Amino acid sequence: MCQLCILEHKTKVYMDTKKFIILDCMDCQIPMMVWKDHTMSISAQDEEMVESMLHKVAREFYKSDKYYIDKVQRKIFDHLHWHARNNDWVHT
């Protein structure tokens, strides 16, 4: 079973709905959206709604710091999840 489906260890939760959850990433300690269904594809309408909600959380989290929504899947390639990253973040 996928660790994002289970979400056994939840960090700070900002928003939890039937379709998605926004919580702090266990690895990065920054806001992350996880789509609850095991998929990499959601409708344009759902994508727009989820991105809007992640922006709302990120604005509060980062205050005046610049951030962006990172939609690249780096560790888990079969479960949709996005991070709200500080503009200074560098992938190594």
Protein Blocks (a to p, Z undefined) as FASTA:
>chain_A
ZZklnompacddfbdcfkbccdddfklopacdddfbdcfbdcfklmmmmmmmmmmmmmmm
nomaccdddfbdfklmcbccdddddfkbccZZ
